[in-house]
Amino acid sequence: MALGVSATMAVPSAPVAAASPLGMPRFAAVLMDADTNEILFAEQATAIRHPASITKVMTLYLAFDALDAGRLRLDDRIVMSSRAVSQRPSKLGLGVGQSLSVADAIGVIAVKSANDVAVALAEKIGGTEDGFARMMTAKARQLGMRQTVFSNASGLPNPAHFTSAQDIAILSAAMIRNHPSRYRVFSDQIFSYGKLRMANHNKLLGNVPGVDGIKTGFTNDSGFTLTASAVRGGRRLIAVVMGSPSGWQRDRDVTSLLNAGFTALDIRRGGGAEDMPALLASSGFALNRSLRSAPRIAAVDVEEGDGE
């Protein structure tokens, strides 16, 4: 049953350039101070990119909005439709007509990145996935995301589904600022559903100091993507990497961005002037990657698979 919520903003058409990164993944990165929205580092920050499963941050943002407004409850049931069940992996694997609670759906989406459950949740809130996608794009505009159009709730490939690294940083900051208590689901390293125990795809959790979210992604078109946030010394940074050739390189780059960023803030606090390029280089981050020949993406045999 839909919640009867409709977007009031028309969805802009996809620019011609939107198809380019889908065929040729390219690197993009942003490092943002979550408290001030200052961009500490950017490379191809506003270039059109495919977000892959980072899309689900917006899917859950709208679910959290609906919960806060009383239009949705954690114990409401979400029934799996044929459209939801037909989604490609990663997925939970329930059959048509089976259901799960909103609370379980949120955990499965945040931790396992289940495409089938994301679509079912979208249908619950928006009536149809297309209607929900229009709501997603309208919310993006309200948050100040200028390069983003959503066409689905999962992040599976679609030429009309695109964003930028800077827009993902804006979305991540809004999630943390506007839904601080619900944001904690992104820090769960394990989520249990029945007898299933699912591990979070975000390998930085528990391994990089201060990291408490947010979301990984992968498709063969987008490459490996990640938006991550960390708190150290009472300060929070957000790092976004898109179009990385492997999960390992993506995780290393995000770690380097966060380490360099917190060092820069320490230097400022001590009255000095930071040199971000030098700090990034010393942390192992390669600069000006978008100007070089792009390395081949490590393709996998399923989209949004468990290797994301």
C-alpha positions in Angstrom: 0.0 0.0 0.0 1.4 3.4 -1.0 1.7 6.2 1.5 0.2 8.7 -0.9 3.2 11.0 -1.1 4.1 12.6 -4.4 6.9 14.7 -5.6 6.1 18.3 -6.5 9.2 18.9 -8.6 9.5 17.8 -12.2 12.5 15.5 -13.0 14.9 17.2 -15.5 15.9 15.2 -18.5 19.3 13.4 -18.6 22.0 15.5 -20.3 23.8 13.9 -23.2 26.9 13.7 -21.1 25.2 11.4 -18.6 25.8 8.3 -20.8 29.6 8.8 -21.0 30.7 7.6 -17.5 28.4 4.6 -17.8 30.6 3.3 -20.6 33.9 4.6 -19.3 34.1 4.8 -15.5 36.2 7.7 -14.4 37.7 8.7 -11.1 36.0 11.4 -9.0 36.6 12.3 -5.3 35.5 14.9 -2.7 36.5 15.5 0.9 34.1 17.6 2.9 34.0 19.0 6.4 30.6 17.8 7.5 30.2 20.5 10.1 30.9 23.5 7.8 30.3 22.0 4.3 33.8 23.2 3.3 35.3 21.2 0.5 38.8 20.4 1.5 39.7 18.5 -1.7 37.9 17.9 -5.0 38.8 16.2 -8.2 36.0 16.0 -10.9 33.7 16.9 -8.1 30.7 17.9 -10.3 31.3 15.6 -13.2 28.4 13.2 -14.0 28.9 9.8 -12.5 26.8 6.7 -11.8 26.3 6.2 -8.0 25.6 2.5 -7.9 24.3 1.4 -4.5 25.2 4.8 -2.9 21.7 5.5 -4.3 20.3 3.7 -1.3 21.4 6.5 1.0 18.6 8.5 -0.6 16.2 5.6 -0.5 16.7 5.3 3.2 16.6 9.1 3.6 13.1 9.2 2.3 12.1 6.2 4.5 13.5 8.1 7.5 11.5 11.2 6.5 8.3 9.1 6.3 9.0 7.5 9.7 9.6 10.9 11.3 6.4 12.3 9.8 4.3 9.3 11.0 3.5 8.1 7.5 5.5 4.9 8.0 6.1 2.8 11.1 8.9 0.4 11.8 6.5 -2.5 12.3 4.6 -1.9 9.0 4.9 -4.8 6.6 6.5 -4.5 3.2 5.2 -7.0 0.7 7.5 -8.2 -2.1 6.1 -7.5 -5.6 7.1 -9.3 -8.8 9.1 -6.2 -9.8 10.9 -6.2 -6.5 11.6 -10.0 -6.7 13.0 -9.7 -10.2 15.8 -7.3 -9.3 19.4 -8.5 -9.8 21.7 -9.2 -6.9 22.6 -8.2 -4.3 19.2 -9.3 -2.9 17.6 -10.9 0.1 15.7 -13.4 -2.0 12.1 -13.4 -0.7 9.4 -14.6 -3.0 6.4 -12.7 -4.4 3.9 -12.0 -1.7 6.3 -12.6 1.2 6.9 -9.7 3.5 9.2 -8.2 6.0 9.0 -5.3 8.5 10.2 -1.8 7.7 12.8 -2.1 10.5 14.2 -5.3 8.9 14.0 -3.7 5.4 16.1 -0.8 6.6 18.8 -3.1 8.1 18.9 -5.3 5.0 19.2 -2.3 2.7 21.9 -0.6 4.7 24.1 -3.6 5.4 23.4 -6.1 2.6 22.5 -3.5 0.0 19.6 -5.7 -1.2 18.1 -4.4 -4.4 14.9 -6.4 -4.1 14.1 -4.9 -0.7 15.0 -1.4 -1.8 12.4 -1.6 -4.6 9.8 -3.0 -2.3 10.4 -0.2 0.2 10.1 2.3 -2.6 6.8 0.9 -3.7 5.5 1.0 -0.1 6.4 4.7 0.2 5.8 6.0 -3.4 3.2 3.6 -4.8 5.6 2.7 -7.7 9.3 2.7 -8.0 9.0 5.4 -10.7 7.0 7.6 -8.4 9.5 7.1 -5.6 12.3 8.0 -8.0 10.6 11.3 -8.7 10.4 11.9 -4.9 14.1 11.1 -4.7 15.0 13.7 -7.3 12.8 16.3 -5.7 14.5 15.7 -2.4 17.9 16.0 -4.1 17.0 19.4 -5.3 15.8 20.5 -1.9 19.1 19.4 -0.4 21.1 21.4 -3.0 22.1 18.4 -5.2 22.4 20.0 -8.6 23.9 17.2 -10.8 21.6 14.4 -9.7 18.6 12.6 -11.2 17.4 9.3 -9.8 15.5 6.8 -11.9 15.4 3.9 -9.4 15.7 3.0 -5.7 18.6 0.6 -6.0 21.3 2.1 -8.1 21.3 -0.6 -10.8 22.5 0.8 -14.2 20.3 3.3 -16.1 21.6 6.1 -18.3 19.0 8.4 -16.8 20.3 7.7 -13.2 23.3 9.9 -12.4 24.9 12.1 -9.8 28.3 13.7 -8.8 30.7 13.1 -6.0 29.9 16.5 -4.6 26.2 15.8 -4.6 26.8 12.5 -2.8 28.8 14.4 -0.1 25.9 16.8 0.2 23.4 13.9 0.6 25.7 12.2 3.2 26.0 15.4 5.3 22.2 15.8 5.1 21.6 12.2 6.3 23.9 12.7 9.3 22.5 16.2 10.1 18.8 15.5 9.6 18.5 11.9 10.7 21.3 11.5 13.4 19.7 8.7 15.4 18.6 6.6 12.3 22.0 7.2 10.6 23.5 4.7 13.1 22.2 1.8 10.9 25.0 2.5 8.5 27.5 1.6 11.2 26.2 -1.9 11.7 28.9 -4.4 10.7 26.5 -7.3 10.9 22.7 -7.5 10.4 20.7 -10.7 11.2 17.5 -11.6 9.5 16.1 -14.9 10.7 19.0 -17.3 10.4 20.9 -15.1 8.0 23.8 -13.1 9.2 24.9 -10.5 6.7 28.2 -8.6 6.7 28.4 -4.9 5.8 30.2 -4.3 2.5 31.9 -1.3 4.0 35.2 -2.8 5.1 36.3 0.5 6.7 34.0 -0.1 9.6 36.0 -1.3 12.6 39.2 -0.9 10.7 39.7 2.9 10.1 39.5 5.1 13.2 36.2 7.0 13.6 34.4 5.6 10.5 30.7 5.0 11.2 29.2 4.8 7.7 28.0 5.2 5.1 27.6 3.2 1.9 29.5 1.3 -0.7 28.5 0.5 -4.3 29.5 -1.3 -7.5 28.3 -1.9 -11.0 30.4 -2.7 -14.0 29.5 0.7 -15.4 30.2 2.8 -12.3 33.2 1.0 -10.9 33.7 0.9 -7.2 32.1 3.7 -5.2 32.0 4.7 -1.5 30.8 7.5 0.6 32.3 7.3 4.1 32.2 9.4 7.2 34.4 9.5 10.3 34.6 11.4 13.5 37.9 12.2 15.3 38.4 14.7 18.0 34.8 15.9 17.8 35.1 16.8 14.1 33.4 14.9 11.2 34.6 14.5 7.6 33.0 12.9 4.6 35.0 11.3 1.8 33.5 10.2 -1.5 35.3 8.2 -4.2 33.6 7.1 -7.4 34.9 5.2 -10.4 37.7 3.3 -8.6 39.1 0.2 -10.5 38.8 -2.1 -7.4 37.3 -2.2 -4.0 40.8 -2.3 -2.5 41.9 0.9 -4.2 38.6 2.6 -3.4 39.0 1.8 0.3 42.6 2.9 0.4 41.8 6.2 -1.3 38.9 7.0 1.1 41.2 6.1 4.1 43.9 8.4 2.7 41.4 11.2 2.2 40.2 11.0 5.7 43.6 10.7 7.3 44.9 13.7 5.3 41.8 15.7 6.1 42.0 15.2 9.8 45.7 16.1 9.7 44.8 19.3 7.9 42.3 20.2 10.6 44.9 19.6 13.3 47.3 21.9 11.5 44.7 24.6 11.3 43.8 24.2 14.9 47.5 24.8 15.7 47.5 28.0 13.7 49.2 26.6 10.6 48.3 26.5 7.0 47.7 23.1 5.5 49.1 21.9 2.2 46.4 19.4 1.1 48.2 18.1 -2.0 51.3 17.4 0.1 49.2 15.8 2.8 47.4 13.6 0.3 50.6 12.6 -1.4 52.2 11.6 1.9 49.1 9.5 2.8 49.4 7.5 -0.5 46.7 9.3 -2.5 47.5 9.8 -6.2 46.6 13.3 -7.4 45.2 14.3 -10.8 44.0 10.8 -11.6 41.3 12.1 -14.0 44.0 13.4 -16.3 45.5 9.9 -16.7 44.5 6.9 -18.7 41.8 5.1 -16.6 42.7 1.7 -15.3 40.4 -1.1 -16.3 37.6 -1.7 -13.9 37.6 -5.1 -12.1 34.3 -6.4 -13.6 32.3 -9.0 -11.7 29.7 -11.4 -13.0 26.7 -9.8 -11.2 25.8 -6.1 -10.8 25.8 -4.8 -7.2 27.1 -8.1 -6.1 28.5 -9.2 -2.8 31.9 -8.0 -3.9 30.9 -4.3 -3.8 
